[in-house]
Amino acid sequence: MLLRKIEKFLRESGMPPSLFGRMAANDPRLVGDLRNGRTPRAALESRVEHFMNLHRRTPS
């Protein structure tokens, strides 16, 4: 589920939900909407997962 992946990313990165939504999908309300039951389309899921893959902290 996309929301679980996003929540994990937010915990690990310390990024605020609104900043994540703005950067990943140009939608600062994205995380809040998903938490309230919004169902993302496949293209949005793909874009968000790509963003998370690019911005994960790499182990030192």
HTML snippet that shows the backbone in 3Dmol.js (N, CA, C, O; Angstrom):
<script src="https://3Dmol.org/build/3Dmol-min.js"></script>
<div id="view" style="width:600px;height:400px;position:relative"></div>
<script>
const pdb = `
ATOM      1  N   MET A   1       0.846  -1.180   0.000  1.00  0.00           N
ATOM      2  CA  MET A   1       0.000   0.000   0.000  1.00  0.00           C
ATOM      3  C   MET A   1       0.894   1.247   0.000  1.00  0.00           C
ATOM      4  O   MET A   1       1.849   1.344   0.772  1.00  0.00           O
ATOM      5  N   LEU A   2       0.572   2.171  -0.858  1.00  0.00           N
ATOM      6  CA  LEU A   2       1.386   3.367  -1.043  1.00  0.00           C
ATOM      7  C   LEU A   2       1.491   4.188   0.245  1.00  0.00           C
ATOM      8  O   LEU A   2       2.575   4.663   0.583  1.00  0.00           O
ATOM      9  N   LEU A   3       0.407   4.356   0.948  1.00  0.00           N
ATOM     10  CA  LEU A   3       0.436   5.181   2.154  1.00  0.00           C
ATOM     11  C   LEU A   3       1.418   4.624   3.186  1.00  0.00           C
ATOM     12  O   LEU A   3       2.117   5.397   3.841  1.00  0.00           O
ATOM     13  N   ARG A   4       1.484   3.323   3.339  1.00  0.00           N
ATOM     14  CA  ARG A   4       2.433   2.729   4.291  1.00  0.00           C
ATOM     15  C   ARG A   4       3.867   3.046   3.884  1.00  0.00           C
ATOM     16  O   ARG A   4       4.701   3.363   4.731  1.00  0.00           O
ATOM     17  N   LYS A   5       4.151   2.961   2.593  1.00  0.00           N
ATOM     18  CA  LYS A   5       5.491   3.270   2.096  1.00  0.00           C
ATOM     19  C   LYS A   5       5.832   4.741   2.347  1.00  0.00           C
ATOM     20  O   LYS A   5       6.955   5.072   2.725  1.00  0.00           O
ATOM     21  N   ILE A   6       4.853   5.609   2.131  1.00  0.00           N
ATOM     22  CA  ILE A   6       5.069   7.038   2.354  1.00  0.00           C
ATOM     23  C   ILE A   6       5.306   7.313   3.836  1.00  0.00           C
ATOM     24  O   ILE A   6       6.221   8.055   4.191  1.00  0.00           O
ATOM     25  N   GLU A   7       4.486   6.720   4.699  1.00  0.00           N
ATOM     26  CA  GLU A   7       4.643   6.935   6.143  1.00  0.00           C
ATOM     27  C   GLU A   7       6.022   6.479   6.603  1.00  0.00           C
ATOM     28  O   GLU A   7       6.654   7.155   7.414  1.00  0.00           O
ATOM     29  N   LYS A   8       6.496   5.350   6.102  1.00  0.00           N
ATOM     30  CA  LYS A   8       7.824   4.861   6.449  1.00  0.00           C
ATOM     31  C   LYS A   8       8.893   5.839   5.962  1.00  0.00           C
ATOM     32  O   LYS A   8       9.834   6.153   6.691  1.00  0.00           O
ATOM     33  N   PHE A   9       8.745   6.319   4.724  1.00  0.00           N
ATOM     34  CA  PHE A   9       9.691   7.280   4.168  1.00  0.00           C
ATOM     35  C   PHE A   9       9.716   8.550   5.015  1.00  0.00           C
ATOM     36  O   PHE A   9      10.792   9.078   5.299  1.00  0.00           O
ATOM     37  N   LEU A  10       8.555   9.044   5.420  1.00  0.00           N
ATOM     38  CA  LEU A  10       8.493  10.259   6.230  1.00  0.00           C
ATOM     39  C   LEU A  10       9.187  10.069   7.572  1.00  0.00           C
ATOM     40  O   LEU A  10       9.902  10.959   8.033  1.00  0.00           O
ATOM     41  N   ARG A  11       8.980   8.910   8.203  1.00  0.00           N
ATOM     42  CA  ARG A  11       9.653   8.635   9.489  1.00  0.00           C
ATOM     43  C   ARG A  11      11.164   8.593   9.307  1.00  0.00           C
ATOM     44  O   ARG A  11      11.909   9.177  10.094  1.00  0.00           O
ATOM     45  N   GLU A  12      11.606   7.903   8.271  1.00  0.00           N
ATOM     46  CA  GLU A  12      13.046   7.734   8.051  1.00  0.00           C
ATOM     47  C   GLU A  12      13.733   9.033   7.632  1.00  0.00           C
ATOM     48  O   GLU A  12      14.870   9.297   8.024  1.00  0.00           O
ATOM     49  N   SER A  13      13.042   9.829   6.842  1.00  0.00           N
ATOM     50  CA  SER A  13      13.667  11.038   6.308  1.00  0.00           C
ATOM     51  C   SER A  13      13.457  12.264   7.195  1.00  0.00           C
ATOM     52  O   SER A  13      14.241  13.211   7.137  1.00  0.00           O
ATOM     53  N   GLY A  14      12.416  12.253   8.007  1.00  0.00           N
ATOM     54  CA  GLY A  14      12.097  13.415   8.816  1.00  0.00           C
ATOM     55  C   GLY A  14      11.442  14.532   8.009  1.00  0.00           C
ATOM     56  O   GLY A  14      11.311  15.657   8.491  1.00  0.00           O
ATOM     57  N   MET A  15      11.037  14.226   6.798  1.00  0.00           N
ATOM     58  CA  MET A  15      10.421  15.221   5.918  1.00  0.00           C
ATOM     59  C   MET A  15       8.962  15.453   6.333  1.00  0.00           C
ATOM     60  O   MET A  15       8.241  14.492   6.598  1.00  0.00           O
ATOM     61  N   PRO A  16       8.528  16.697   6.392  1.00  0.00           N
ATOM     62  CA  PRO A  16       7.125  16.981   6.696  1.00  0.00           C
ATOM     63  C   PRO A  16       6.214  16.497   5.560  1.00  0.00           C
ATOM     64  O   PRO A  16       6.603  16.545   4.393  1.00  0.00           O
ATOM     65  N   PRO A  17       5.011  16.035   5.893  1.00  0.00           N
ATOM     66  CA  PRO A  17       4.094  15.520   4.865  1.00  0.00           C
ATOM     67  C   PRO A  17       3.785  16.520   3.755  1.00  0.00           C
ATOM     68  O   PRO A  17       3.710  16.134   2.588  1.00  0.00           O
ATOM     69  N   SER A  18       3.605  17.785   4.092  1.00  0.00           N
ATOM     70  CA  SER A  18       3.256  18.762   3.052  1.00  0.00           C
ATOM     71  C   SER A  18       4.417  18.985   2.089  1.00  0.00           C
ATOM     72  O   SER A  18       4.203  19.137   0.887  1.00  0.00           O
ATOM     73  N   LEU A  19       5.635  19.004   2.603  1.00  0.00           N
ATOM     74  CA  LEU A  19       6.804  19.154   1.732  1.00  0.00           C
ATOM     75  C   LEU A  19       6.953  17.932   0.834  1.00  0.00           C
ATOM     76  O   LEU A  19       7.253  18.056  -0.353  1.00  0.00           O
ATOM     77  N   PHE A  20       6.741  16.754   1.411  1.00  0.00           N
ATOM     78  CA  PHE A  20       6.806  15.527   0.618  1.00  0.00           C
ATOM     79  C   PHE A  20       5.813  15.587  -0.539  1.00  0.00           C
ATOM     80  O   PHE A  20       6.174  15.338  -1.689  1.00  0.00           O
ATOM     81  N   GLY A  21       4.568  15.917  -0.229  1.00  0.00           N
ATOM     82  CA  GLY A  21       3.544  15.980  -1.274  1.00  0.00           C
ATOM     83  C   GLY A  21       3.876  16.995  -2.348  1.00  0.00           C
ATOM     84  O   GLY A  21       3.677  16.742  -3.536  1.00  0.00           O
ATOM     85  N   ARG A  22       4.382  18.143  -1.931  1.00  0.00           N
ATOM     86  CA  ARG A  22       4.743  19.194  -2.883  1.00  0.00           C
ATOM     87  C   ARG A  22       5.877  18.735  -3.790  1.00  0.00           C
ATOM     88  O   ARG A  22       5.832  18.941  -5.003  1.00  0.00           O
ATOM     89  N   MET A  23       6.890  18.115  -3.201  1.00  0.00           N
ATOM     90  CA  MET A  23       8.052  17.703  -3.985  1.00  0.00           C
ATOM     91  C   MET A  23       7.766  16.472  -4.847  1.00  0.00           C
ATOM     92  O   MET A  23       8.241  16.387  -5.980  1.00  0.00           O
ATOM     93  N   ALA A  24       7.007  15.534  -4.331  1.00  0.00           N
ATOM     94  CA  ALA A  24       6.770  14.278  -5.043  1.00  0.00           C
ATOM     95  C   ALA A  24       5.686  14.387  -6.106  1.00  0.00           C
ATOM     96  O   ALA A  24       5.757  13.726  -7.141  1.00  0.00           O
ATOM     97  N   ALA A  25       4.679  15.224  -5.849  1.00  0.00           N
ATOM     98  CA  ALA A  25       3.531  15.232  -6.753  1.00  0.00           C
ATOM     99  C   ALA A  25       2.950  16.620  -6.996  1.00  0.00           C
ATOM    100  O   ALA A  25       1.875  16.754  -7.581  1.00  0.00           O
ATOM    101  N   ASN A  26       3.663  17.653  -6.546  1.00  0.00           N
ATOM    102  CA  ASN A  26       3.164  19.023  -6.688  1.00  0.00           C
ATOM    103  C   ASN A  26       1.793  19.185  -6.028  1.00  0.00           C
ATOM    104  O   ASN A  26       0.935  19.913  -6.527  1.00  0.00           O
ATOM    105  N   ASP A  27       1.598  18.491  -4.889  1.00  0.00           N
ATOM    106  CA  ASP A  27       0.326  18.516  -4.175  1.00  0.00           C
ATOM    107  C   ASP A  27       0.608  18.459  -2.675  1.00  0.00           C
ATOM    108  O   ASP A  27       0.785  17.371  -2.126  1.00  0.00           O
ATOM    109  N   PRO A  28       0.652  19.616  -2.000  1.00  0.00           N
ATOM    110  CA  PRO A  28       0.978  19.618  -0.575  1.00  0.00           C
ATOM    111  C   PRO A  28      -0.042  18.882   0.292  1.00  0.00           C
ATOM    112  O   PRO A  28       0.261  18.546   1.437  1.00  0.00           O
ATOM    113  N   ARG A  29      -1.231  18.626  -0.222  1.00  0.00           N
ATOM    114  CA  ARG A  29      -2.263  17.916   0.538  1.00  0.00           C
ATOM    115  C   ARG A  29      -2.268  16.410   0.279  1.00  0.00           C
ATOM    116  O   ARG A  29      -3.126  15.696   0.798  1.00  0.00           O
ATOM    117  N   LEU A  30      -1.331  15.931  -0.506  1.00  0.00           N
ATOM    118  CA  LEU A  30      -1.320  14.522  -0.917  1.00  0.00           C
ATOM    119  C   LEU A  30      -1.393  13.563   0.265  1.00  0.00           C
ATOM    120  O   LEU A  30      -2.274  12.705   0.309  1.00  0.00           O
ATOM    121  N   VAL A  31      -0.480  13.698   1.219  1.00  0.00           N
ATOM    122  CA  VAL A  31      -0.422  12.744   2.335  1.00  0.00           C
ATOM    123  C   VAL A  31      -1.703  12.808   3.161  1.00  0.00           C
ATOM    124  O   VAL A  31      -2.261  11.771   3.520  1.00  0.00           O
ATOM    125  N   GLY A  32      -2.164  13.994   3.457  1.00  0.00           N
ATOM    126  CA  GLY A  32      -3.411  14.126   4.210  1.00  0.00           C
ATOM    127  C   GLY A  32      -4.585  13.512   3.483  1.00  0.00           C
ATOM    128  O   GLY A  32      -5.418  12.844   4.095  1.00  0.00           O
ATOM    129  N   ASP A  33      -4.658  13.730   2.187  1.00  0.00           N
ATOM    130  CA  ASP A  33      -5.742  13.140   1.395  1.00  0.00           C
ATOM    131  C   ASP A  33      -5.661  11.614   1.393  1.00  0.00           C
ATOM    132  O   ASP A  33      -6.683  10.937   1.510  1.00  0.00           O
ATOM    133  N   LEU A  34      -4.450  11.073   1.261  1.00  0.00           N
ATOM    134  CA  LEU A  34      -4.290   9.615   1.293  1.00  0.00           C
ATOM    135  C   LEU A  34      -4.690   9.072   2.656  1.00  0.00           C
ATOM    136  O   LEU A  34      -5.321   8.018   2.747  1.00  0.00           O
ATOM    137  N   ARG A  35      -4.329   9.782   3.711  1.00  0.00           N
ATOM    138  CA  ARG A  35      -4.708   9.362   5.069  1.00  0.00           C
ATOM    139  C   ARG A  35      -6.221   9.371   5.242  1.00  0.00           C
ATOM    140  O   ARG A  35      -6.765   8.615   6.046  1.00  0.00           O
ATOM    141  N   ASN A  36      -6.896  10.229   4.484  1.00  0.00           N
ATOM    142  CA  ASN A  36      -8.355  10.326   4.569  1.00  0.00           C
ATOM    143  C   ASN A  36      -9.074   9.472   3.545  1.00  0.00           C
ATOM    144  O   ASN A  36     -10.286   9.606   3.374  1.00  0.00           O
ATOM    145  N   GLY A  37      -8.344   8.584   2.853  1.00  0.00           N
ATOM    146  CA  GLY A  37      -9.001   7.626   1.977  1.00  0.00           C
ATOM    147  C   GLY A  37      -8.873   7.853   0.485  1.00  0.00           C
ATOM    148  O   GLY A  37      -9.442   7.091  -0.297  1.00  0.00           O
ATOM    149  N   ARG A  38      -8.146   8.874   0.064  1.00  0.00           N
ATOM    150  CA  ARG A  38      -7.953   9.105  -1.372  1.00  0.00           C
ATOM    151  C   ARG A  38      -7.262   7.895  -1.997  1.00  0.00           C
ATOM    152  O   ARG A  38      -6.312   7.353  -1.433  1.00  0.00           O
ATOM    153  N   THR A  39      -7.745   7.483  -3.158  1.00  0.00           N
ATOM    154  CA  THR A  39      -7.142   6.372  -3.885  1.00  0.00           C
ATOM    155  C   THR A  39      -6.326   6.945  -5.039  1.00  0.00           C
ATOM    156  O   THR A  39      -6.881   7.558  -5.950  1.00  0.00           O
ATOM    157  N   PRO A  40      -5.001   6.745  -5.003  1.00  0.00           N
ATOM    158  CA  PRO A  40      -4.161   7.312  -6.064  1.00  0.00           C
ATOM    159  C   PRO A  40      -4.246   6.498  -7.349  1.00  0.00           C
ATOM    160  O   PRO A  40      -4.437   5.282  -7.312  1.00  0.00           O
ATOM    161  N   ARG A  41      -4.105   7.163  -8.464  1.00  0.00           N
ATOM    162  CA  ARG A  41      -4.034   6.476  -9.753  1.00  0.00           C
ATOM    163  C   ARG A  41      -2.649   5.876  -9.919  1.00  0.00           C
ATOM    164  O   ARG A  41      -1.716   6.225  -9.195  1.00  0.00           O
ATOM    165  N   ALA A  42      -2.527   4.977 -10.871  1.00  0.00           N
ATOM    166  CA  ALA A  42      -1.265   4.272 -11.096  1.00  0.00           C
ATOM    167  C   ALA A  42      -0.126   5.235 -11.419  1.00  0.00           C
ATOM    168  O   ALA A  42       0.993   5.047 -10.941  1.00  0.00           O
ATOM    169  N   ALA A  43      -0.391   6.256 -12.216  1.00  0.00           N
ATOM    170  CA  ALA A  43       0.655   7.212 -12.593  1.00  0.00           C
ATOM    171  C   ALA A  43       1.170   7.969 -11.369  1.00  0.00           C
ATOM    172  O   ALA A  43       2.373   8.204 -11.250  1.00  0.00           O
ATOM    173  N   LEU A  44       0.280   8.349 -10.469  1.00  0.00           N
ATOM    174  CA  LEU A  44       0.688   9.051  -9.255  1.00  0.00           C
ATOM    175  C   LEU A  44       1.508   8.126  -8.365  1.00  0.00           C
ATOM    176  O   LEU A  44       2.540   8.533  -7.829  1.00  0.00           O
ATOM    177  N   GLU A  45       1.061   6.896  -8.204  1.00  0.00           N
ATOM    178  CA  GLU A  45       1.813   5.926  -7.401  1.00  0.00           C
ATOM    179  C   GLU A  45       3.226   5.769  -7.939  1.00  0.00           C
ATOM    180  O   GLU A  45       4.195   5.769  -7.180  1.00  0.00           O
ATOM    181  N   SER A  46       3.330   5.639  -9.234  1.00  0.00           N
ATOM    182  CA  SER A  46       4.632   5.467  -9.869  1.00  0.00           C
ATOM    183  C   SER A  46       5.526   6.677  -9.627  1.00  0.00           C
ATOM    184  O   SER A  46       6.702   6.525  -9.297  1.00  0.00           O
ATOM    185  N   ARG A  47       4.978   7.868  -9.788  1.00  0.00           N
ATOM    186  CA  ARG A  47       5.738   9.107  -9.602  1.00  0.00           C
ATOM    187  C   ARG A  47       6.217   9.243  -8.149  1.00  0.00           C
ATOM    188  O   ARG A  47       7.359   9.627  -7.898  1.00  0.00           O
ATOM    189  N   VAL A  48       5.339   8.927  -7.206  1.00  0.00           N
ATOM    190  CA  VAL A  48       5.681   9.043  -5.785  1.00  0.00           C
ATOM    191  C   VAL A  48       6.741   8.011  -5.403  1.00  0.00           C
ATOM    192  O   VAL A  48       7.684   8.334  -4.680  1.00  0.00           O
ATOM    193  N   GLU A  49       6.597   6.786  -5.877  1.00  0.00           N
ATOM    194  CA  GLU A  49       7.591   5.760  -5.564  1.00  0.00           C
ATOM    195  C   GLU A  49       8.942   6.112  -6.177  1.00  0.00           C
ATOM    196  O   GLU A  49       9.982   5.874  -5.562  1.00  0.00           O
ATOM    197  N   HIS A  50       8.935   6.674  -7.374  1.00  0.00           N
ATOM    198  CA  HIS A  50      10.180   7.102  -8.009  1.00  0.00           C
ATOM    199  C   HIS A  50      10.846   8.191  -7.163  1.00  0.00           C
ATOM    200  O   HIS A  50      12.057   8.154  -6.942  1.00  0.00           O
ATOM    201  N   PHE A  51      10.063   9.149  -6.697  1.00  0.00           N
ATOM    202  CA  PHE A  51      10.600  10.211  -5.842  1.00  0.00           C
ATOM    203  C   PHE A  51      11.238   9.622  -4.586  1.00  0.00           C
ATOM    204  O   PHE A  51      12.350  10.001  -4.217  1.00  0.00           O
ATOM    205  N   MET A  52      10.534   8.693  -3.928  1.00  0.00           N
ATOM    206  CA  MET A  52      11.074   8.109  -2.698  1.00  0.00           C
ATOM    207  C   MET A  52      12.368   7.345  -2.978  1.00  0.00           C
ATOM    208  O   MET A  52      13.305   7.408  -2.182  1.00  0.00           O
ATOM    209  N   ASN A  53      12.428   6.636  -4.081  1.00  0.00           N
ATOM    210  CA  ASN A  53      13.642   5.896  -4.426  1.00  0.00           C
ATOM    211  C   ASN A  53      14.824   6.837  -4.660  1.00  0.00           C
ATOM    212  O   ASN A  53      15.954   6.515  -4.291  1.00  0.00           O
ATOM    213  N   LEU A  54      14.575   7.973  -5.257  1.00  0.00           N
ATOM    214  CA  LEU A  54      15.653   8.926  -5.518  1.00  0.00           C
ATOM    215  C   LEU A  54      16.125   9.646  -4.262  1.00  0.00           C
ATOM    216  O   LEU A  54      17.283  10.057  -4.178  1.00  0.00           O
ATOM    217  N   HIS A  55      15.237   9.799  -3.288  1.00  0.00           N
ATOM    218  CA  HIS A  55      15.548  10.625  -2.118  1.00  0.00           C
ATOM    219  C   HIS A  55      15.759   9.848  -0.834  1.00  0.00           C
ATOM    220  O   HIS A  55      15.833  10.448   0.238  1.00  0.00           O
ATOM    221  N   ARG A  56      15.857   8.552  -0.912  1.00  0.00           N
ATOM    222  CA  ARG A  56      16.150   7.774   0.308  1.00  0.00           C
ATOM    223  C   ARG A  56      17.560   8.080   0.764  1.00  0.00           C
ATOM    224  O   ARG A  56      18.469   8.263  -0.046  1.00  0.00           O
ATOM    225  N   ARG A  57      17.726   8.133   2.063  1.00  0.00           N
ATOM    226  CA  ARG A  57      19.060   8.343   2.623  1.00  0.00           C
ATOM    227  C   ARG A  57      19.859   7.071   2.429  1.00  0.00           C
ATOM    228  O   ARG A  57      19.399   5.975   2.749  1.00  0.00           O
ATOM    229  N   THR A  58      21.038   7.228   1.912  1.00  0.00           N
ATOM    230  CA  THR A  58      21.900   6.064   1.728  1.00  0.00           C
ATOM    231  C   THR A  58      22.716   5.841   2.987  1.00  0.00           C
ATOM    232  O   THR A  58      23.176   6.800   3.607  1.00  0.00           O
ATOM    233  N   PRO A  59      22.903   4.580   3.374  1.00  0.00           N
ATOM    234  CA  PRO A  59      23.688   4.312   4.584  1.00  0.00           C
ATOM    235  C   PRO A  59      25.136   4.770   4.423  1.00  0.00           C
ATOM    236  O   PRO A  59      25.716   4.635   3.345  1.00  0.00           O
ATOM    237  N   SER A  60      25.709   5.301   5.474  1.00  0.00           N
ATOM    238  CA  SER A  60      27.090   5.806   5.421  1.00  0.00           C
ATOM    239  C   SER A  60      28.076   4.715   5.732  1.00  0.00           C
ATOM    240  O   SER A  60      29.283   4.956   5.734  1.00  0.00           O
TER     241      SER A  60
END
`;
const viewer = $3Dmol.createViewer("view");
viewer.addModel(pdb, "pdb");
viewer.setStyle({}, {cartoon: {color: "spectrum"}});
viewer.zoomTo();
viewer.render();
</script>
